[in-house]
Amino acid sequence: MSNPAPKTRQLLMSPRCGAKTRSGGSCRSAAVRGKSRCRMHGGGRGSGGQKGNRNARRHGLFTSDAIAERRQIRDLLGETRKLMRTMR
Ligand SMILES: [Zn+2]
């Protein structure tokens, strides 16, 4: 297993599902192409809502907009901290 065939290596390098399993580990199945989960964990065809649907919305904390906003704030904070370090 030190030098697997190229095809096998490609399979091993493919994105994994990573969903939490009942045994406490993470799912090691291959993620469906274009999705982040395997076919058993919500990556299957026709799984999930259409883009922009609000069917399961409760507070909006996990909408892509809210997540993007938090990321921007985090990035800005990181930049600011970096700047502050150079000013000392
Ligand atoms: Zn999975």
PDB file of the backbone (N, CA, C, O) and the ligand in Angstrom, with CONECT records:
HET     ZN  A 101       1
ATOM      1  N   MET A   1       0.849  -1.207   0.000  1.00  0.00           N
ATOM      2  CA  MET A   1       0.000   0.000   0.000  1.00  0.00           C
ATOM      3  C   MET A   1       0.866   1.230   0.000  1.00  0.00           C
ATOM      4  O   MET A   1       0.362   2.347   0.122  1.00  0.00           O
ATOM      5  N   SER A   2       2.230   1.034  -0.142  1.00  0.00           N
ATOM      6  CA  SER A   2       3.108   2.196  -0.120  1.00  0.00           C
ATOM      7  C   SER A   2       3.015   2.978  -1.417  1.00  0.00           C
ATOM      8  O   SER A   2       3.170   4.199  -1.419  1.00  0.00           O
ATOM      9  N   ASN A   3       2.761   2.280  -2.529  1.00  0.00           N
ATOM     10  CA  ASN A   3       2.674   2.966  -3.812  1.00  0.00           C
ATOM     11  C   ASN A   3       1.466   2.460  -4.589  1.00  0.00           C
ATOM     12  O   ASN A   3       1.605   1.654  -5.509  1.00  0.00           O
ATOM     13  N   PRO A   4       0.271   2.941  -4.212  1.00  0.00           N
ATOM     14  CA  PRO A   4      -0.943   2.449  -4.868  1.00  0.00           C
ATOM     15  C   PRO A   4      -0.993   2.884  -6.330  1.00  0.00           C
ATOM     16  O   PRO A   4      -0.388   3.882  -6.721  1.00  0.00           O
ATOM     17  N   ALA A   5      -1.721   2.122  -7.116  1.00  0.00           N
ATOM     18  CA  ALA A   5      -1.889   2.456  -8.527  1.00  0.00           C
ATOM     19  C   ALA A   5      -2.483   3.858  -8.647  1.00  0.00           C
ATOM     20  O   ALA A   5      -3.222   4.287  -7.761  1.00  0.00           O
ATOM     21  N   PRO A   6      -2.178   4.572  -9.718  1.00  0.00           N
ATOM     22  CA  PRO A   6      -2.667   5.951  -9.877  1.00  0.00           C
ATOM     23  C   PRO A   6      -4.170   6.073  -9.667  1.00  0.00           C
ATOM     24  O   PRO A   6      -4.645   7.022  -9.044  1.00  0.00           O
ATOM     25  N   LYS A   7      -4.917   5.097 -10.195  1.00  0.00           N
ATOM     26  CA  LYS A   7      -6.372   5.160 -10.077  1.00  0.00           C
ATOM     27  C   LYS A   7      -6.775   5.106  -8.593  1.00  0.00           C
ATOM     28  O   LYS A   7      -7.629   5.872  -8.146  1.00  0.00           O
ATOM     29  N   THR A   8      -6.154   4.202  -7.847  1.00  0.00           N
ATOM     30  CA  THR A   8      -6.463   4.054  -6.433  1.00  0.00           C
ATOM     31  C   THR A   8      -6.106   5.326  -5.677  1.00  0.00           C
ATOM     32  O   THR A   8      -6.842   5.763  -4.792  1.00  0.00           O
ATOM     33  N   ARG A   9      -4.968   5.914  -6.033  1.00  0.00           N
ATOM     34  CA  ARG A   9      -4.546   7.140  -5.361  1.00  0.00           C
ATOM     35  C   ARG A   9      -5.583   8.240  -5.586  1.00  0.00           C
ATOM     36  O   ARG A   9      -5.931   8.988  -4.673  1.00  0.00           O
ATOM     37  N   GLN A  10      -6.067   8.316  -6.835  1.00  0.00           N
ATOM     38  CA  GLN A  10      -7.082   9.321  -7.151  1.00  0.00           C
ATOM     39  C   GLN A  10      -8.315   9.123  -6.265  1.00  0.00           C
ATOM     40  O   GLN A  10      -8.876  10.088  -5.747  1.00  0.00           O
ATOM     41  N   LEU A  11      -8.727   7.872  -6.098  1.00  0.00           N
ATOM     42  CA  LEU A  11      -9.892   7.584  -5.271  1.00  0.00           C
ATOM     43  C   LEU A  11      -9.650   8.016  -3.832  1.00  0.00           C
ATOM     44  O   LEU A  11     -10.533   8.578  -3.183  1.00  0.00           O
ATOM     45  N   LEU A  12      -8.433   7.746  -3.338  1.00  0.00           N
ATOM     46  CA  LEU A  12      -8.130   8.089  -1.955  1.00  0.00           C
ATOM     47  C   LEU A  12      -8.077   9.598  -1.760  1.00  0.00           C
ATOM     48  O   LEU A  12      -8.364  10.098  -0.672  1.00  0.00           O
ATOM     49  N   MET A  13      -7.707  10.325  -2.817  1.00  0.00           N
ATOM     50  CA  MET A  13      -7.568  11.777  -2.707  1.00  0.00           C
ATOM     51  C   MET A  13      -8.907  12.493  -2.862  1.00  0.00           C
ATOM     52  O   MET A  13      -9.009  13.677  -2.541  1.00  0.00           O
ATOM     53  N   SER A  14      -9.937  11.794  -3.349  1.00  0.00           N
ATOM     54  CA  SER A  14     -11.209  12.452  -3.614  1.00  0.00           C
ATOM     55  C   SER A  14     -11.825  12.955  -2.309  1.00  0.00           C
ATOM     56  O   SER A  14     -11.560  12.393  -1.247  1.00  0.00           O
ATOM     57  N   PRO A  15     -12.635  13.997  -2.375  1.00  0.00           N
ATOM     58  CA  PRO A  15     -13.246  14.554  -1.160  1.00  0.00           C
ATOM     59  C   PRO A  15     -14.078  13.521  -0.422  1.00  0.00           C
ATOM     60  O   PRO A  15     -14.820  12.754  -1.036  1.00  0.00           O
ATOM     61  N   ARG A  16     -13.953  13.505   0.883  1.00  0.00           N
ATOM     62  CA  ARG A  16     -14.707  12.564   1.708  1.00  0.00           C
ATOM     63  C   ARG A  16     -15.945  13.237   2.277  1.00  0.00           C
ATOM     64  O   ARG A  16     -16.053  14.463   2.296  1.00  0.00           O
ATOM     65  N   CYS A  17     -16.870  12.417   2.738  1.00  0.00           N
ATOM     66  CA  CYS A  17     -18.153  12.938   3.224  1.00  0.00           C
ATOM     67  C   CYS A  17     -17.973  13.672   4.557  1.00  0.00           C
ATOM     68  O   CYS A  17     -18.305  14.853   4.658  1.00  0.00           O
ATOM     69  N   GLY A  18     -17.456  12.991   5.571  1.00  0.00           N
ATOM     70  CA  GLY A  18     -17.177  13.641   6.836  1.00  0.00           C
ATOM     71  C   GLY A  18     -18.368  13.827   7.757  1.00  0.00           C
ATOM     72  O   GLY A  18     -18.232  14.450   8.810  1.00  0.00           O
ATOM     73  N   ALA A  19     -19.536  13.303   7.389  1.00  0.00           N
ATOM     74  CA  ALA A  19     -20.689  13.420   8.275  1.00  0.00           C
ATOM     75  C   ALA A  19     -20.418  12.653   9.567  1.00  0.00           C
ATOM     76  O   ALA A  19     -19.686  11.663   9.557  1.00  0.00           O
ATOM     77  N   LYS A  20     -20.997  13.099  10.668  1.00  0.00           N
ATOM     78  CA  LYS A  20     -20.803  12.411  11.942  1.00  0.00           C
ATOM     79  C   LYS A  20     -21.593  11.124  11.941  1.00  0.00           C
ATOM     80  O   LYS A  20     -22.785  11.126  11.632  1.00  0.00           O
ATOM     81  N   THR A  21     -20.940  10.018  12.285  1.00  0.00           N
ATOM     82  CA  THR A  21     -21.621   8.728  12.292  1.00  0.00           C
ATOM     83  C   THR A  21     -22.100   8.393  13.695  1.00  0.00           C
ATOM     84  O   THR A  21     -21.723   9.048  14.668  1.00  0.00           O
ATOM     85  N   ARG A  22     -22.938   7.362  13.786  1.00  0.00           N
ATOM     86  CA  ARG A  22     -23.481   6.991  15.091  1.00  0.00           C
ATOM     87  C   ARG A  22     -22.406   6.461  16.014  1.00  0.00           C
ATOM     88  O   ARG A  22     -22.551   6.516  17.236  1.00  0.00           O
ATOM     89  N   SER A  23     -21.326   5.945  15.443  1.00  0.00           N
ATOM     90  CA  SER A  23     -20.236   5.445  16.288  1.00  0.00           C
ATOM     91  C   SER A  23     -19.301   6.565  16.711  1.00  0.00           C
ATOM     92  O   SER A  23     -18.310   6.309  17.395  1.00  0.00           O
ATOM     93  N   GLY A  24     -19.589   7.784  16.327  1.00  0.00           N
ATOM     94  CA  GLY A  24     -18.816   8.933  16.791  1.00  0.00           C
ATOM     95  C   GLY A  24     -17.736   9.381  15.841  1.00  0.00           C
ATOM     96  O   GLY A  24     -17.188  10.471  16.005  1.00  0.00           O
ATOM     97  N   GLY A  25     -17.418   8.580  14.859  1.00  0.00           N
ATOM     98  CA  GLY A  25     -16.395   8.970  13.891  1.00  0.00           C
ATOM     99  C   GLY A  25     -16.985   9.810  12.786  1.00  0.00           C
ATOM    100  O   GLY A  25     -18.095  10.328  12.906  1.00  0.00           O
ATOM    101  N   SER A  26     -16.237   9.942  11.707  1.00  0.00           N
ATOM    102  CA  SER A  26     -16.786  10.671  10.569  1.00  0.00           C
ATOM    103  C   SER A  26     -16.860   9.739   9.368  1.00  0.00           C
ATOM    104  O   SER A  26     -16.016   8.860   9.193  1.00  0.00           O
ATOM    105  N   CYS A  27     -17.865   9.941   8.557  1.00  0.00           N
ATOM    106  CA  CYS A  27     -18.110   9.108   7.388  1.00  0.00           C
ATOM    107  C   CYS A  27     -16.941   9.233   6.416  1.00  0.00           C
ATOM    108  O   CYS A  27     -16.489  10.339   6.117  1.00  0.00           O
ATOM    109  N   ARG A  28     -16.456   8.094   5.926  1.00  0.00           N
ATOM    110  CA  ARG A  28     -15.294   8.133   5.035  1.00  0.00           C
ATOM    111  C   ARG A  28     -15.675   7.828   3.591  1.00  0.00           C
ATOM    112  O   ARG A  28     -14.805   7.628   2.744  1.00  0.00           O
ATOM    113  N   SER A  29     -16.975   7.794   3.314  1.00  0.00           N
ATOM    114  CA  SER A  29     -17.398   7.553   1.931  1.00  0.00           C
ATOM    115  C   SER A  29     -17.049   8.742   1.060  1.00  0.00           C
ATOM    116  O   SER A  29     -16.867   9.851   1.561  1.00  0.00           O
ATOM    117  N   ALA A  30     -16.956   8.521  -0.217  1.00  0.00           N
ATOM    118  CA  ALA A  30     -16.645   9.606  -1.146  1.00  0.00           C
ATOM    119  C   ALA A  30     -17.837  10.543  -1.255  1.00  0.00           C
ATOM    120  O   ALA A  30     -18.981  10.095  -1.335  1.00  0.00           O
ATOM    121  N   ALA A  31     -17.569  11.840  -1.257  1.00  0.00           N
ATOM    122  CA  ALA A  31     -18.635  12.820  -1.420  1.00  0.00           C
ATOM    123  C   ALA A  31     -19.128  12.790  -2.858  1.00  0.00           C
ATOM    124  O   ALA A  31     -18.358  12.538  -3.785  1.00  0.00           O
ATOM    125  N   VAL A  32     -20.419  13.049  -3.033  1.00  0.00           N
ATOM    126  CA  VAL A  32     -20.983  13.125  -4.375  1.00  0.00           C
ATOM    127  C   VAL A  32     -20.357  14.315  -5.101  1.00  0.00           C
ATOM    128  O   VAL A  32     -20.138  15.367  -4.500  1.00  0.00           O
ATOM    129  N   ARG A  33     -20.072  14.147  -6.391  1.00  0.00           N
ATOM    130  CA  ARG A  33     -19.431  15.223  -7.143  1.00  0.00           C
ATOM    131  C   ARG A  33     -20.245  16.524  -7.040  1.00  0.00           C
ATOM    132  O   ARG A  33     -21.457  16.529  -7.256  1.00  0.00           O
ATOM    133  N   GLY A  34     -19.572  17.600  -6.714  1.00  0.00           N
ATOM    134  CA  GLY A  34     -20.239  18.892  -6.620  1.00  0.00           C
ATOM    135  C   GLY A  34     -20.925  19.111  -5.285  1.00  0.00           C
ATOM    136  O   GLY A  34     -21.487  20.181  -5.052  1.00  0.00           O
ATOM    137  N   LYS A  35     -20.893  18.116  -4.400  1.00  0.00           N
ATOM    138  CA  LYS A  35     -21.503  18.267  -3.080  1.00  0.00           C
ATOM    139  C   LYS A  35     -20.474  17.897  -2.030  1.00  0.00           C
ATOM    140  O   LYS A  35     -19.417  17.354  -2.350  1.00  0.00           O
ATOM    141  N   SER A  36     -20.784  18.193  -0.769  1.00  0.00           N
ATOM    142  CA  SER A  36     -19.794  17.920   0.267  1.00  0.00           C
ATOM    143  C   SER A  36     -20.128  16.670   1.067  1.00  0.00           C
ATOM    144  O   SER A  36     -19.378  16.297   1.970  1.00  0.00           O
ATOM    145  N   ARG A  37     -21.267  16.004   0.743  1.00  0.00           N
ATOM    146  CA  ARG A  37     -21.640  14.801   1.474  1.00  0.00           C
ATOM    147  C   ARG A  37     -21.816  13.625   0.530  1.00  0.00           C
ATOM    148  O   ARG A  37     -22.007  13.808  -0.672  1.00  0.00           O
ATOM    149  N   CYS A  38     -21.752  12.401   1.085  1.00  0.00           N
ATOM    150  CA  CYS A  38     -21.927  11.198   0.282  1.00  0.00           C
ATOM    151  C   CYS A  38     -23.412  11.003  -0.015  1.00  0.00           C
ATOM    152  O   CYS A  38     -24.262  11.752   0.465  1.00  0.00           O
ATOM    153  N   ARG A  39     -23.702   9.978  -0.819  1.00  0.00           N
ATOM    154  CA  ARG A  39     -25.087   9.769  -1.234  1.00  0.00           C
ATOM    155  C   ARG A  39     -25.979   9.366  -0.067  1.00  0.00           C
ATOM    156  O   ARG A  39     -27.198   9.525  -0.126  1.00  0.00           O
ATOM    157  N   MET A  40     -25.359   8.834   1.011  1.00  0.00           N
ATOM    158  CA  MET A  40     -26.163   8.417   2.152  1.00  0.00           C
ATOM    159  C   MET A  40     -26.403   9.563   3.138  1.00  0.00           C
ATOM    160  O   MET A  40     -27.284   9.468   3.993  1.00  0.00           O
ATOM    161  N   HIS A  41     -25.645  10.620   3.028  1.00  0.00           N
ATOM    162  CA  HIS A  41     -25.723  11.699   4.010  1.00  0.00           C
ATOM    163  C   HIS A  41     -26.158  13.029   3.393  1.00  0.00           C
ATOM    164  O   HIS A  41     -25.641  14.085   3.757  1.00  0.00           O
ATOM    165  N   GLY A  42     -27.087  12.974   2.481  1.00  0.00           N
ATOM    166  CA  GLY A  42     -27.655  14.209   1.958  1.00  0.00           C
ATOM    167  C   GLY A  42     -27.038  14.698   0.676  1.00  0.00           C
ATOM    168  O   GLY A  42     -27.338  15.806   0.231  1.00  0.00           O
ATOM    169  N   GLY A  43     -26.166  13.887   0.058  1.00  0.00           N
ATOM    170  CA  GLY A  43     -25.564  14.338  -1.185  1.00  0.00           C
ATOM    171  C   GLY A  43     -26.247  13.778  -2.416  1.00  0.00           C
ATOM    172  O   GLY A  43     -25.850  14.077  -3.543  1.00  0.00           O
ATOM    173  N   GLY A  44     -27.279  12.963  -2.204  1.00  0.00           N
ATOM    174  CA  GLY A  44     -27.923  12.283  -3.321  1.00  0.00           C
ATOM    175  C   GLY A  44     -28.641  13.215  -4.275  1.00  0.00           C
ATOM    176  O   GLY A  44     -28.895  14.377  -3.956  1.00  0.00           O
ATOM    177  N   ARG A  45     -28.962  12.699  -5.440  1.00  0.00           N
ATOM    178  CA  ARG A  45     -29.664  13.506  -6.435  1.00  0.00           C
ATOM    179  C   ARG A  45     -31.028  13.912  -5.894  1.00  0.00           C
ATOM    180  O   ARG A  45     -31.735  13.100  -5.297  1.00  0.00           O
ATOM    181  N   GLY A  46     -31.385  15.153  -6.102  1.00  0.00           N
ATOM    182  CA  GLY A  46     -32.692  15.631  -5.669  1.00  0.00           C
ATOM    183  C   GLY A  46     -32.792  15.844  -4.180  1.00  0.00           C
ATOM    184  O   GLY A  46     -33.871  16.139  -3.666  1.00  0.00           O
ATOM    185  N   SER A  47     -31.687  15.698  -3.480  1.00  0.00           N
ATOM    186  CA  SER A  47     -31.707  15.887  -2.034  1.00  0.00           C
ATOM    187  C   SER A  47     -31.493  17.354  -1.692  1.00  0.00           C
ATOM    188  O   SER A  47     -30.731  18.047  -2.366  1.00  0.00           O
ATOM    189  N   GLY A  48     -32.158  17.827  -0.653  1.00  0.00           N
ATOM    190  CA  GLY A  48     -31.994  19.212  -0.233  1.00  0.00           C
ATOM    191  C   GLY A  48     -32.929  20.137  -0.979  1.00  0.00           C
ATOM    192  O   GLY A  48     -33.486  19.767  -2.013  1.00  0.00           O
ATOM    193  N   GLY A  49     -33.099  21.322  -0.466  1.00  0.00           N
ATOM    194  CA  GLY A  49     -34.016  22.277  -1.066  1.00  0.00           C
ATOM    195  C   GLY A  49     -33.398  22.984  -2.250  1.00  0.00           C
ATOM    196  O   GLY A  49     -32.190  22.901  -2.472  1.00  0.00           O
ATOM    197  N   GLN A  50     -34.223  23.680  -3.009  1.00  0.00           N
ATOM    198  CA  GLN A  50     -33.710  24.483  -4.100  1.00  0.00           C
ATOM    199  C   GLN A  50     -32.948  25.658  -3.527  1.00  0.00           C
ATOM    200  O   GLN A  50     -33.160  26.048  -2.379  1.00  0.00           O
ATOM    201  N   LYS A  51     -32.062  26.218  -4.328  1.00  0.00           N
ATOM    202  CA  LYS A  51     -31.282  27.349  -3.868  1.00  0.00           C
ATOM    203  C   LYS A  51     -32.223  28.498  -3.502  1.00  0.00           C
ATOM    204  O   LYS A  51     -33.088  28.883  -4.289  1.00  0.00           O
ATOM    205  N   GLY A  52     -32.042  29.030  -2.306  1.00  0.00           N
ATOM    206  CA  GLY A  52     -32.830  30.193  -1.911  1.00  0.00           C
ATOM    207  C   GLY A  52     -34.153  29.868  -1.245  1.00  0.00           C
ATOM    208  O   GLY A  52     -34.892  30.783  -0.880  1.00  0.00           O
ATOM    209  N   ASN A  53     -34.476  28.583  -1.073  1.00  0.00           N
ATOM    210  CA  ASN A  53     -35.756  28.283  -0.424  1.00  0.00           C
ATOM    211  C   ASN A  53     -35.670  28.593   1.063  1.00  0.00           C
ATOM    212  O   ASN A  53     -34.594  28.534   1.657  1.00  0.00           O
ATOM    213  N   ARG A  54     -36.803  28.920   1.655  1.00  0.00           N
ATOM    214  CA  ARG A  54     -36.822  29.328   3.059  1.00  0.00           C
ATOM    215  C   ARG A  54     -37.667  28.367   3.893  1.00  0.00           C
ATOM    216  O   ARG A  54     -38.150  28.728   4.966  1.00  0.00           O
ATOM    217  N   ASN A  55     -37.841  27.157   3.401  1.00  0.00           N
ATOM    218  CA  ASN A  55     -38.734  26.205   4.064  1.00  0.00           C
ATOM    219  C   ASN A  55     -38.334  25.903   5.500  1.00  0.00           C
ATOM    220  O   ASN A  55     -39.192  25.808   6.377  1.00  0.00           O
ATOM    221  N   ALA A  56     -37.052  25.753   5.742  1.00  0.00           N
ATOM    222  CA  ALA A  56     -36.609  25.336   7.067  1.00  0.00           C
ATOM    223  C   ALA A  56     -35.981  26.489   7.831  1.00  0.00           C
ATOM    224  O   ALA A  56     -35.269  26.274   8.812  1.00  0.00           O
ATOM    225  N   ARG A  57     -36.240  27.710   7.384  1.00  0.00           N
ATOM    226  CA  ARG A  57     -35.602  28.857   8.015  1.00  0.00           C
ATOM    227  C   ARG A  57     -36.249  29.155   9.366  1.00  0.00           C
ATOM    228  O   ARG A  57     -37.474  29.207   9.482  1.00  0.00           O
ATOM    229  N   ARG A  58     -35.411  29.349  10.382  1.00  0.00           N
ATOM    230  CA  ARG A  58     -35.910  29.709  11.702  1.00  0.00           C
ATOM    231  C   ARG A  58     -35.433  31.099  12.080  1.00  0.00           C
ATOM    232  O   ARG A  58     -36.238  31.995  12.331  1.00  0.00           O
ATOM    233  N   HIS A  59     -34.131  31.273  12.118  1.00  0.00           N
ATOM    234  CA  HIS A  59     -33.596  32.560  12.570  1.00  0.00           C
ATOM    235  C   HIS A  59     -32.629  33.171  11.575  1.00  0.00           C
ATOM    236  O   HIS A  59     -32.203  34.313  11.749  1.00  0.00           O
ATOM    237  N   GLY A  60     -32.275  32.429  10.530  1.00  0.00           N
ATOM    238  CA  GLY A  60     -31.408  32.976   9.506  1.00  0.00           C
ATOM    239  C   GLY A  60     -29.943  33.015   9.864  1.00  0.00           C
ATOM    240  O   GLY A  60     -29.149  33.636   9.158  1.00  0.00           O
ATOM    241  N   LEU A  61     -29.568  32.359  10.953  1.00  0.00           N
ATOM    242  CA  LEU A  61     -28.177  32.400  11.405  1.00  0.00           C
ATOM    243  C   LEU A  61     -27.261  31.621  10.470  1.00  0.00           C
ATOM    244  O   LEU A  61     -26.054  31.860  10.446  1.00  0.00           O
ATOM    245  N   PHE A  62     -27.822  30.694   9.703  1.00  0.00           N
ATOM    246  CA  PHE A  62     -26.989  29.850   8.861  1.00  0.00           C
ATOM    247  C   PHE A  62     -27.289  30.036   7.380  1.00  0.00           C
ATOM    248  O   PHE A  62     -26.945  29.173   6.573  1.00  0.00           O
ATOM    249  N   THR A  63     -27.922  31.141   7.006  1.00  0.00           N
ATOM    250  CA  THR A  63     -28.099  31.418   5.581  1.00  0.00           C
ATOM    251  C   THR A  63     -26.735  31.742   4.990  1.00  0.00           C
ATOM    252  O   THR A  63     -25.842  32.203   5.702  1.00  0.00           O
ATOM    253  N   SER A  64     -26.571  31.504   3.696  1.00  0.00           N
ATOM    254  CA  SER A  64     -25.252  31.735   3.087  1.00  0.00           C
ATOM    255  C   SER A  64     -24.851  33.201   3.247  1.00  0.00           C
ATOM    256  O   SER A  64     -23.666  33.505   3.387  1.00  0.00           O
ATOM    257  N   ASP A  65     -25.821  34.105   3.229  1.00  0.00           N
ATOM    258  CA  ASP A  65     -25.515  35.526   3.424  1.00  0.00           C
ATOM    259  C   ASP A  65     -24.926  35.769   4.809  1.00  0.00           C
ATOM    260  O   ASP A  65     -23.918  36.461   4.955  1.00  0.00           O
ATOM    261  N   ALA A  66     -25.570  35.189   5.827  1.00  0.00           N
ATOM    262  CA  ALA A  66     -25.100  35.395   7.199  1.00  0.00           C
ATOM    263  C   ALA A  66     -23.722  34.785   7.389  1.00  0.00           C
ATOM    264  O   ALA A  66     -22.866  35.370   8.053  1.00  0.00           O
ATOM    265  N   ILE A  67     -23.504  33.610   6.809  1.00  0.00           N
ATOM    266  CA  ILE A  67     -22.209  32.951   6.926  1.00  0.00           C
ATOM    267  C   ILE A  67     -21.139  33.786   6.233  1.00  0.00           C
ATOM    268  O   ILE A  67     -20.038  33.947   6.761  1.00  0.00           O
ATOM    269  N   ALA A  68     -21.457  34.317   5.052  1.00  0.00           N
ATOM    270  CA  ALA A  68     -20.497  35.143   4.311  1.00  0.00           C
ATOM    271  C   ALA A  68     -20.169  36.409   5.100  1.00  0.00           C
ATOM    272  O   ALA A  68     -19.020  36.850   5.134  1.00  0.00           O
ATOM    273  N   GLU A  69     -21.188  36.987   5.733  1.00  0.00           N
ATOM    274  CA  GLU A  69     -20.976  38.204   6.514  1.00  0.00           C
ATOM    275  C   GLU A  69     -20.029  37.924   7.685  1.00  0.00           C
ATOM    276  O   GLU A  69     -19.108  38.697   7.949  1.00  0.00           O
ATOM    277  N   ARG A  70     -20.269  36.813   8.380  1.00  0.00           N
ATOM    278  CA  ARG A  70     -19.389  36.467   9.503  1.00  0.00           C
ATOM    279  C   ARG A  70     -17.959  36.249   9.029  1.00  0.00           C
ATOM    280  O   ARG A  70     -17.002  36.648   9.693  1.00  0.00           O
ATOM    281  N   ARG A  71     -17.828  35.606   7.863  1.00  0.00           N
ATOM    282  CA  ARG A  71     -16.483  35.377   7.329  1.00  0.00           C
ATOM    283  C   ARG A  71     -15.795  36.710   7.051  1.00  0.00           C
ATOM    284  O   ARG A  71     -14.617  36.875   7.367  1.00  0.00           O
ATOM    285  N   GLN A  72     -16.516  37.657   6.465  1.00  0.00           N
ATOM    286  CA  GLN A  72     -15.935  38.969   6.169  1.00  0.00           C
ATOM    287  C   GLN A  72     -15.458  39.639   7.449  1.00  0.00           C
ATOM    288  O   GLN A  72     -14.359  40.191   7.501  1.00  0.00           O
ATOM    289  N   ILE A  73     -16.298  39.584   8.485  1.00  0.00           N
ATOM    290  CA  ILE A  73     -15.936  40.206   9.757  1.00  0.00           C
ATOM    291  C   ILE A  73     -14.701  39.544  10.332  1.00  0.00           C
ATOM    292  O   ILE A  73     -13.801  40.215  10.837  1.00  0.00           O
ATOM    293  N   ARG A  74     -14.663  38.194  10.252  1.00  0.00           N
ATOM    294  CA  ARG A  74     -13.524  37.456  10.768  1.00  0.00           C
ATOM    295  C   ARG A  74     -12.245  37.837  10.032  1.00  0.00           C
ATOM    296  O   ARG A  74     -11.198  38.050  10.643  1.00  0.00           O
ATOM    297  N   ASP A  75     -12.353  37.920   8.701  1.00  0.00           N
ATOM    298  CA  ASP A  75     -11.183  38.301   7.895  1.00  0.00           C
ATOM    299  C   ASP A  75     -10.708  39.690   8.276  1.00  0.00           C
ATOM    300  O   ASP A  75      -9.510  39.923   8.435  1.00  0.00           O
ATOM    301  N   LEU A  76     -11.657  40.621   8.423  1.00  0.00           N
ATOM    302  CA  LEU A  76     -11.304  41.995   8.786  1.00  0.00           C
ATOM    303  C   LEU A  76     -10.609  42.030  10.142  1.00  0.00           C
ATOM    304  O   LEU A  76      -9.624  42.744  10.331  1.00  0.00           O
ATOM    305  N   LEU A  77     -11.143  41.240  11.092  1.00  0.00           N
ATOM    306  CA  LEU A  77     -10.514  41.182  12.418  1.00  0.00           C
ATOM    307  C   LEU A  77      -9.091  40.642  12.319  1.00  0.00           C
ATOM    308  O   LEU A  77      -8.179  41.140  12.978  1.00  0.00           O
ATOM    309  N   GLY A  78      -8.915  39.623  11.490  1.00  0.00           N
ATOM    310  CA  GLY A  78      -7.583  39.045  11.317  1.00  0.00           C
ATOM    311  C   GLY A  78      -6.616  40.074  10.756  1.00  0.00           C
ATOM    312  O   GLY A  78      -5.488  40.206  11.231  1.00  0.00           O
ATOM    313  N   GLU A  79      -7.066  40.801   9.740  1.00  0.00           N
ATOM    314  CA  GLU A  79      -6.222  41.833   9.140  1.00  0.00           C
ATOM    315  C   GLU A  79      -5.882  42.902  10.168  1.00  0.00           C
ATOM    316  O   GLU A  79      -4.745  43.366  10.252  1.00  0.00           O
ATOM    317  N   THR A  80      -6.880  43.280  10.943  1.00  0.00           N
ATOM    318  CA  THR A  80      -6.672  44.321  11.954  1.00  0.00           C
ATOM    319  C   THR A  80      -5.654  43.879  12.995  1.00  0.00           C
ATOM    320  O   THR A  80      -4.780  44.647  13.397  1.00  0.00           O
ATOM    321  N   ARG A  81      -5.787  42.604  13.431  1.00  0.00           N
ATOM    322  CA  ARG A  81      -4.822  42.094  14.414  1.00  0.00           C
ATOM    323  C   ARG A  81      -3.409  42.105  13.850  1.00  0.00           C
ATOM    324  O   ARG A  81      -2.449  42.457  14.535  1.00  0.00           O
ATOM    325  N   LYS A  82      -3.304  41.706  12.573  1.00  0.00           N
ATOM    326  CA  LYS A  82      -1.996  41.697  11.928  1.00  0.00           C
ATOM    327  C   LYS A  82      -1.398  43.107  11.920  1.00  0.00           C
ATOM    328  O   LYS A  82      -0.220  43.305  12.216  1.00  0.00           O
ATOM    329  N   LEU A  83      -2.246  44.076  11.573  1.00  0.00           N
ATOM    330  CA  LEU A  83      -1.817  45.472  11.523  1.00  0.00           C
ATOM    331  C   LEU A  83      -1.387  45.951  12.894  1.00  0.00           C
ATOM    332  O   LEU A  83      -0.383  46.649  13.033  1.00  0.00           O
ATOM    333  N   MET A  84      -2.167  45.565  13.922  1.00  0.00           N
ATOM    334  CA  MET A  84      -1.852  45.986  15.289  1.00  0.00           C
ATOM    335  C   MET A  84      -0.492  45.440  15.736  1.00  0.00           C
ATOM    336  O   MET A  84       0.256  46.112  16.448  1.00  0.00           O
ATOM    337  N   ARG A  85      -0.188  44.223  15.311  1.00  0.00           N
ATOM    338  CA  ARG A  85       1.105  43.639  15.684  1.00  0.00           C
ATOM    339  C   ARG A  85       2.258  44.434  15.073  1.00  0.00           C
ATOM    340  O   ARG A  85       3.302  44.597  15.704  1.00  0.00           O
ATOM    341  N   THR A  86       2.072  44.927  13.851  1.00  0.00           N
ATOM    342  CA  THR A  86       3.163  45.677  13.224  1.00  0.00           C
ATOM    343  C   THR A  86       3.348  47.043  13.872  1.00  0.00           C
ATOM    344  O   THR A  86       4.406  47.655  13.725  1.00  0.00           O
ATOM    345  N   MET A  87       2.328  47.534  14.591  1.00  0.00           N
ATOM    346  CA  MET A  87       2.401  48.883  15.173  1.00  0.00           C
ATOM    347  C   MET A  87       3.093  48.898  16.516  1.00  0.00           C
ATOM    348  O   MET A  87       3.491  49.953  17.012  1.00  0.00           O
ATOM    349  N   ARG A  88       3.237  47.708  17.111  1.00  0.00           N
ATOM    350  CA  ARG A  88       3.880  47.667  18.431  1.00  0.00           C
ATOM    351  C   ARG A  88       5.338  48.029  18.378  1.00  0.00           C
ATOM    352  O   ARG A  88       6.009  48.038  19.409  1.00  0.00           O
TER     353      ARG A  88
HETATM  354 ZN    ZN A 101     -21.476  10.039   4.415  1.00  0.00          ZN2+
END
